[in-house]
Amino acid sequence: MSNNQSIINPNLEPWTFTVPLALKAHSLAEQFRRYQSNPDKAKQVYLNTLVVYAVDIYLQCRGFETDREKSDSWNPAMQTLMDVADLVVKNYGKLECRPVLPKAEVVYFPAEVCSERISYVAVQLNESLREATVLGFVDKVVSELPISQLRSLNELPGYLNNIRSTVSLSQWYEGIFEAGWQAVEAVLGTKATKVTFSFRSLPQSAIRRCKLIELGSPERTVVMIVALTGEWKQEIDIAVEVQPLQGQTYLPTNLELMVLNEEGEVVINTQAGSDNKILELEFTGEPGNGFSVKVALDDVSVIKNFVI
């Protein structure tokens, strides 16, 4: 890490992280560049590869596990179609790494990367392309942003750890699932073939994931299932269901299932009687919407936060 006072943004807290771009970084960039016949696109891919490489090094130094191979920025076909410099952070989601040229005062964000990212990191390249300095980040962007409006890089690890508790449903459409969200069959076994949402029949294309919810003690553990139907970037149908574990027949009496809006207000809810095998709720949402699901029993409750 370096305390870099030369950055053109005097208002940004000056902690940055500089990564040497040695032969390995340039070999990767050259490898991807060769897939492009258009000189401008080839340059774009080259620079994008360097900044993703730099952010990858930074995150690994901070203890985060990454997966470049699952990132669009490491896929030549996606590089050709889009101006993309994303990096998958395992159990968190995708962040976007954007190059900043020497002496530039603004970070530019292509329209195709202005959503479905957990954060956006600006990386300044020096003139020789031998160093990349990770400047800072933001959580939401428009087409361009003055460097002076970046958040300090010091805040990024804490920011990522805070949002880890928020499940990004957009990532589910790309096959990226947060830790603890398992295939229904992995938790319910043969019982999973009988999983039905009583309010309607889910299509085979529905994306389903489940998580164990412990309500104060292991013997009061239930299974929360979340299912998504509909095309991404359109209105999505969301189904939330709670079931007992294998070997148990009924849910605990008085178990409550609630959906909360972004202000924490209950918008829909249901409660188990003495012989309920399933509780379920259905609602719709649009990309960017946030909500929470609360499961409560007596004086114990568990809340899971989601963003569509």
C-alpha positions as CSV (number, residue, x, y, z in Angstrom):
1,M,0.0,0.0,0.0
2,S,1.2,3.5,-0.7
3,N,0.1,6.9,0.7
4,N,0.0,8.5,-2.7
5,Q,-0.3,12.3,-2.6
6,S,0.1,12.8,-6.3
7,I,-3.4,11.7,-7.3
8,I,-5.3,14.6,-8.9
9,N,-8.1,14.4,-6.4
10,P,-7.2,16.5,-3.3
11,N,-10.4,15.7,-1.5
12,L,-10.1,11.9,-1.7
13,E,-8.5,10.3,1.3
14,P,-5.1,9.5,-0.2
15,W,-4.7,5.8,0.7
16,T,-4.3,3.8,-2.5
17,F,-2.8,0.5,-3.5
18,T,-0.3,0.3,-6.3
19,V,0.3,-3.0,-8.2
20,P,3.4,-3.5,-10.4
21,L,2.3,-4.7,-13.9
22,A,5.0,-7.1,-14.7
23,L,5.3,-9.7,-17.5
24,K,2.5,-11.9,-16.3
25,A,0.0,-9.1,-16.4
26,H,1.0,-8.0,-19.9
27,S,1.1,-11.5,-21.2
28,L,-2.6,-12.0,-20.1
29,A,-3.5,-8.7,-21.7
30,E,-1.7,-9.5,-24.9
31,Q,-3.4,-13.0,-25.0
32,F,-6.9,-11.4,-24.9
33,R,-5.9,-8.5,-27.2
34,R,-5.1,-11.0,-30.0
35,Y,-8.7,-12.1,-30.2
36,Q,-9.7,-8.6,-31.4
37,S,-9.2,-7.4,-35.0
38,N,-10.4,-3.8,-34.3
39,P,-7.5,-1.8,-33.0
40,D,-9.7,0.3,-30.6
41,K,-11.4,-2.8,-29.2
42,A,-8.0,-4.5,-28.8
43,K,-6.7,-1.5,-26.8
44,Q,-9.8,-1.5,-24.7
45,V,-9.5,-5.2,-23.9
46,Y,-5.8,-4.7,-23.1
47,L,-6.4,-2.0,-20.6
48,N,-9.4,-3.7,-19.0
49,T,-7.3,-6.8,-18.5
50,L,-4.6,-4.9,-16.7
51,V,-7.0,-3.2,-14.3
52,V,-8.9,-6.4,-13.5
53,Y,-5.5,-8.0,-12.8
54,A,-4.6,-5.1,-10.4
55,V,-7.9,-5.3,-8.5
56,D,-7.6,-9.1,-8.2
57,I,-4.2,-8.7,-6.6
58,Y,-5.5,-6.0,-4.2
59,L,-8.5,-8.2,-3.1
60,Q,-6.4,-11.2,-2.6
61,C,-4.1,-9.2,-0.4
62,R,-7.1,-8.2,1.6
63,G,-8.2,-11.8,2.1
64,F,-10.9,-12.0,-0.6
65,E,-11.2,-15.0,-2.9
66,T,-11.8,-14.2,-6.5
67,D,-12.6,-16.1,-9.7
68,R,-11.4,-14.4,-12.8
69,E,-12.4,-17.4,-15.0
70,K,-16.1,-16.8,-14.2
71,S,-15.8,-13.1,-15.0
72,D,-17.0,-11.8,-18.4
73,S,-13.8,-9.8,-18.6
74,W,-11.9,-13.2,-18.9
75,N,-14.2,-14.4,-21.8
76,P,-13.0,-13.3,-25.3
77,A,-16.5,-13.5,-26.7
78,M,-17.9,-11.2,-24.0
79,Q,-14.9,-8.9,-24.4
80,T,-15.9,-8.5,-28.0
81,L,-19.5,-7.8,-27.3
82,M,-19.1,-5.4,-24.4
83,D,-16.7,-3.0,-22.7
84,V,-16.5,-5.1,-19.6
85,A,-13.9,-5.3,-16.8
86,D,-15.7,-7.3,-14.1
87,L,-14.3,-9.5,-11.5
88,V,-16.2,-12.2,-9.6
89,V,-15.6,-12.1,-5.8
90,K,-16.5,-15.5,-4.4
91,N,-19.5,-15.4,-2.1
92,Y,-20.0,-11.7,-2.8
93,G,-20.8,-11.1,-6.5
94,K,-19.3,-9.1,-9.3
95,L,-17.5,-5.8,-9.0
96,E,-16.4,-3.7,-12.0
97,C,-12.9,-2.4,-12.5
98,R,-12.6,0.7,-14.6
99,P,-9.4,2.1,-16.1
100,V,-8.4,5.7,-15.5
101,L,-5.7,7.1,-17.9
102,P,-2.9,9.2,-16.6
103,K,-4.0,12.8,-15.6
104,A,-7.6,11.9,-16.2
105,E,-10.1,13.5,-13.7
106,V,-13.1,11.4,-14.6
107,V,-14.0,7.7,-14.5
108,Y,-16.2,6.5,-17.4
109,F,-18.7,3.7,-17.0
110,P,-20.2,2.0,-20.1
111,A,-24.0,1.6,-20.0
112,E,-23.7,-2.2,-20.0
113,V,-21.9,-2.3,-16.6
114,C,-24.0,0.3,-14.8
115,S,-26.0,-2.4,-13.0
116,E,-25.7,-5.9,-11.6
117,R,-22.4,-5.0,-9.8
118,I,-21.7,-4.9,-6.1
119,S,-19.3,-2.0,-6.5
120,Y,-17.2,-0.1,-9.0
121,V,-13.4,0.3,-8.5
122,A,-11.3,2.9,-10.3
123,V,-7.8,2.0,-11.3
124,Q,-5.3,4.5,-12.7
125,L,-2.6,3.3,-15.1
126,N,0.7,5.1,-15.5
127,E,2.0,6.2,-18.9
128,S,4.3,3.2,-19.2
129,L,1.6,0.7,-18.1
130,R,4.0,-0.7,-15.6
131,E,1.9,0.3,-12.6
132,A,-1.7,0.3,-11.7
133,T,-3.0,2.3,-8.7
134,V,-6.3,1.3,-7.2
135,L,-7.8,4.7,-6.3
136,G,-11.2,4.1,-4.7
137,F,-14.7,2.9,-5.3
138,V,-18.4,3.7,-5.5
139,D,-21.5,1.5,-5.0
140,K,-23.6,3.2,-7.7
141,V,-22.7,4.9,-11.0
142,V,-23.9,6.9,-13.9
143,S,-22.0,7.3,-17.2
144,E,-19.1,9.2,-15.7
145,L,-17.9,10.2,-12.3
146,P,-15.3,12.7,-11.1
147,I,-12.5,11.0,-9.3
148,S,-13.1,13.5,-6.4
149,Q,-16.4,11.6,-5.7
150,L,-14.8,8.2,-5.2
151,R,-15.0,6.6,-1.7
152,S,-11.7,5.8,0.0
153,L,-10.2,2.5,-0.8
154,N,-9.8,2.0,3.0
155,E,-13.6,1.6,3.1
156,L,-13.9,-1.1,0.5
157,P,-13.2,-4.3,2.6
158,G,-15.7,-3.2,5.2
159,Y,-18.2,-2.2,2.5
160,L,-17.9,-5.7,0.9
161,N,-18.3,-7.4,4.2
162,N,-21.4,-5.4,5.0
163,I,-23.1,-6.2,1.7
164,R,-22.2,-9.9,2.0
165,S,-25.3,-10.2,4.1
166,T,-27.4,-8.9,1.3
167,V,-28.3,-11.6,-1.3
168,S,-28.0,-10.3,-4.9
169,L,-30.7,-12.1,-6.9
170,S,-29.4,-10.8,-10.2
171,Q,-26.3,-13.0,-9.6
172,W,-28.5,-16.0,-9.4
173,Y,-29.4,-15.6,-13.0
174,E,-25.7,-15.9,-13.8
175,G,-25.3,-19.1,-11.7
176,I,-23.5,-17.2,-8.8
177,F,-24.9,-18.0,-5.4
178,E,-23.9,-16.6,-2.0
179,A,-22.5,-19.0,0.6
180,G,-25.1,-21.0,2.4
181,W,-27.7,-20.9,-0.4
182,Q,-27.8,-24.5,-1.7
183,A,-29.7,-26.5,-4.3
184,V,-33.0,-27.6,-2.8
185,E,-32.2,-31.2,-3.5
186,A,-29.0,-30.9,-1.4
187,V,-31.0,-30.0,1.7
188,L,-34.3,-31.8,1.3
189,G,-33.1,-34.9,-0.6
190,T,-35.9,-37.0,-2.0
191,K,-38.4,-34.7,-0.4
192,A,-37.3,-32.0,-2.8
193,T,-39.1,-33.7,-5.7
194,K,-42.4,-33.0,-3.8
195,V,-41.5,-29.4,-3.1
196,T,-44.5,-27.4,-4.4
197,F,-45.5,-23.8,-3.9
198,S,-49.2,-24.2,-3.2
199,F,-50.2,-20.8,-4.7
200,R,-49.2,-21.9,-8.2
201,S,-47.1,-24.3,-10.2
202,L,-43.5,-23.2,-10.8
203,P,-42.1,-23.8,-14.3
204,Q,-39.1,-26.0,-14.8
205,S,-37.1,-22.8,-15.6
206,A,-37.6,-21.4,-12.1
207,I,-34.3,-20.6,-10.2
208,R,-34.6,-22.1,-6.7
209,R,-32.2,-22.0,-3.8
210,C,-32.6,-22.8,-0.1
211,K,-31.0,-22.0,3.2
212,L,-31.2,-23.4,6.7
213,I,-32.7,-21.0,9.2
214,E,-31.9,-21.8,12.9
215,L,-34.4,-20.2,15.3
216,G,-32.6,-20.2,18.6
217,S,-31.6,-23.9,18.6
218,P,-30.8,-26.7,16.1
219,E,-34.0,-28.5,16.7
220,R,-35.9,-25.4,15.7
221,T,-34.3,-25.2,12.3
222,V,-36.4,-24.8,9.2
223,V,-35.7,-24.5,5.4
224,M,-36.2,-21.2,3.6
225,I,-36.7,-21.7,-0.2
226,V,-36.6,-18.7,-2.6
227,A,-37.7,-19.2,-6.2
228,L,-37.5,-16.7,-9.1
229,T,-39.4,-16.8,-12.4
230,G,-39.5,-14.4,-15.2
231,E,-36.8,-12.9,-17.5
232,W,-34.1,-10.8,-15.8
233,K,-34.4,-7.0,-16.3
234,Q,-38.2,-7.4,-16.3
235,E,-40.7,-7.8,-13.5
236,I,-39.8,-10.9,-11.6
237,D,-42.1,-13.2,-9.7
238,I,-40.6,-14.2,-6.3
239,A,-41.8,-17.1,-4.2
240,V,-40.6,-17.5,-0.6
241,E,-41.5,-20.7,1.2
242,V,-40.6,-22.2,4.6
243,Q,-40.6,-26.0,5.2
244,P,-39.6,-28.3,8.0
245,L,-36.4,-30.3,7.7
246,Q,-36.3,-33.9,6.5
247,G,-37.7,-36.2,9.2
248,Q,-40.1,-33.5,10.5
249,T,-43.7,-33.3,9.4
250,Y,-44.9,-29.9,10.6
251,L,-43.6,-26.4,11.1
252,P,-43.5,-25.1,14.7
253,T,-46.8,-23.6,15.8
254,N,-46.9,-19.8,15.5
255,L,-43.9,-19.6,13.2
256,E,-44.3,-16.4,11.2
257,L,-43.1,-15.7,7.6
258,M,-42.9,-12.0,6.6
259,V,-41.8,-9.9,3.7
260,L,-40.5,-6.4,4.5
261,N,-40.0,-3.5,2.2
262,E,-36.8,-1.4,2.1
263,E,-38.0,0.7,5.1
264,G,-38.3,-2.4,7.2
265,E,-42.2,-2.4,7.1
266,V,-44.1,-5.7,6.9
267,V,-46.0,-5.8,3.6
268,I,-47.2,-9.4,3.5
269,N,-47.1,-12.1,6.2
270,T,-48.5,-15.5,7.2
271,Q,-48.4,-17.7,10.3
272,A,-48.3,-21.4,11.0
273,G,-51.0,-23.2,12.9
274,S,-50.7,-26.5,14.6
275,D,-50.5,-28.6,11.5
276,N,-48.9,-26.5,8.8
277,K,-46.3,-28.3,6.6
278,I,-45.6,-25.2,4.5
279,L,-45.8,-21.4,4.7
280,E,-45.4,-19.5,1.5
281,L,-45.6,-15.9,0.1
282,E,-45.6,-14.6,-3.4
283,F,-44.9,-11.1,-4.8
284,T,-43.3,-9.4,-7.7
285,G,-40.3,-7.0,-8.0
286,E,-38.2,-5.1,-10.4
287,P,-34.4,-4.9,-10.8
288,G,-32.9,-2.6,-8.2
289,N,-35.7,-3.3,-5.6
290,G,-34.6,-4.4,-2.2
291,F,-36.6,-6.4,0.4
292,S,-36.2,-8.6,3.4
293,V,-37.7,-11.9,4.5
294,K,-38.2,-12.4,8.2
295,V,-38.8,-15.7,9.9
296,A,-39.9,-15.5,13.6
297,L,-40.8,-17.9,16.3
298,D,-41.6,-16.7,19.8
299,D,-38.9,-14.1,20.7
300,V,-36.4,-15.3,18.1
301,S,-36.3,-14.0,14.5
302,V,-34.0,-14.2,11.5
303,I,-33.9,-11.6,8.7
304,K,-32.4,-12.2,5.3
305,N,-31.9,-9.2,3.0
306,F,-32.2,-9.3,-0.8
307,V,-31.7,-7.0,-3.7
308,I,-33.2,-7.8,-7.1
